[in-house]
């Protein structure tokens, strides 16, 4: 071990601070995220690894003394460090190029054999490493006995038993802050061990537990420095295994089995049994899918039904009436100019308010999504739906994002993060907007209500409301276009090597409420900041172009504003689709900011009489098809940019979707004309 | 004819013999613990009969039937 005094940096107050870089690595489902959250609490930053769409989390530990700063990087969850997939390459490169001071390998103690595979690979890399043996609470329940000392010895690395979930709830956190004695799941010990391993004094006495006079003459096999290394001295009697980088998996597992046989007496894997029983119901041949659909129905009902929309109304009222009211009062008191009042109320508050108003529904969706992920149910959903997706070239993992798209594209696109295959992820993100989101529903309601409600047709002697058919048809059309797009993309530009489906079905675990809420908060706050800044800017822009005309005077009639002029200019483009008037065009343009704006704009620009005169059932249908398929709203685009991490793909999505929308609406209109409708 | 994991009935176990197929995929399975001599049990099937849930070394892995048919067992 080397004590790198070069790493002491001076802070602003001239203190000497030892900065140590820690990398957290481990299998998916081993509790790495929970551990990372425990070690860093709220001091985290989330971004992307450069050049890829994989989330990168970094943070620092707030529990150390001021002279020690532990900077922790959370590496992607991987089963192997062989650099094949994107995640594996990221982890491998980080370890090899960034050379962290210590690697903390989190291992699921209830699933030790497979978890130790990565551990052995890391051992062969000869890097400083300790093992955090997690989920010890279940180990206890199962009646397993693990000889941690022996395990340490055989692996040749310090092993710290922890239970990251224990003591992670909010109440425990508060108790700890007041220095009350409370179970911390071993995190304190782990932190101390990390500090011990990375911040030793250079003198051997403090370095070695087994210090003796001969200590400093024994070189650690890991280090060429003169500082000695504990625990591996008496090598003759140590049962430490040897791992080399050229070993086959078979040989590695041979070593692993040797270790586990020696160090573990297994009890009964209660969780595996319990999960099996639960799965008998949830992945049941006949009940599995209906149960899933029922759960999703409930999720949507709560998020978008009366519960969720109650919150929406509160925000709408606040942003649309209460706050503008106050602003008007303040501005008139301050004698602010008219345009400034308009900018704030009609521009910023209107635009930002439109997006914030569907925030409660997004939050609710996120909460359900996170619960499904953290309990392990999400994997089951992908499991039961995979067969359908295989036919399209995707996997069941694309199902949840697409399903969520029926609610809102924003969390749906973020949910696509769970797809490991980058091509699959791109395809899923691009086709998700075709799932008609809830913001488009008012558009259909408006048009169907005006043009299809009173119509009935006779099929086979039954009288059916055309309105219902049209609505269903729109949604189904979205799904069909999504499926065809997936097929097309997968066969052409996003052709993958078709990485065969491999997915772990983790045991069901009850997530701690605080960690779930923390996950949700991270997702939501990220969205607010990203989308917020973009939407803020766009709202101002849209306000500007609809308030002013080209000579920069305020207009009375929006037809002469910049937006109106642009609308007039673009309108002819929509002639072949049947709605080539400037009002329709402008409505579509405002739909860029938020789909809810389409109806709002229509209501502003058309009188009911105008509306019924300028559209016919056929052109209404054509218009609805166009709004179903054309570019997604700003918030979605901002999220897609974040997830796809490239302008090229955003541009592609925009062009692709709008082209598809145009072609589809064109076909609908022309076909209708052929049939004799107007 | 040699039996594969795809031939197992639910709850039935076999011992992995060898895995044939594209080397990257085979390597993945090996790294996940599907090594020769390891017991594997068919834990569950999805409603459409595909994918399969296989229990190996204390955990459950889902793979498609097409892949399972390349895992030969004794």
Interface residues (C-beta under 8 A of the other chain):
Chain A: X79 X80 X82 X84 X110 X111 X112 X113 X114 X117 X248 X249 X250 X253 X269 X272 X275 X276 X279 X280 X283 X284 X285 X286 X288 X289 X379 X383 X384 X386 X387 X388 X390 X396 X499 X500 X501 X502 X503 X504 X505 X506 X507
Chain B: X24 X25 X27 X28 X29 X30 X31 X32 X33 X35 X36 X38 X43 X44 X45 X46 X47 X48 X49 X50 X51 X53 X55 X57 X58 X59 X60 X61 X62 X63 X64 X66 X67
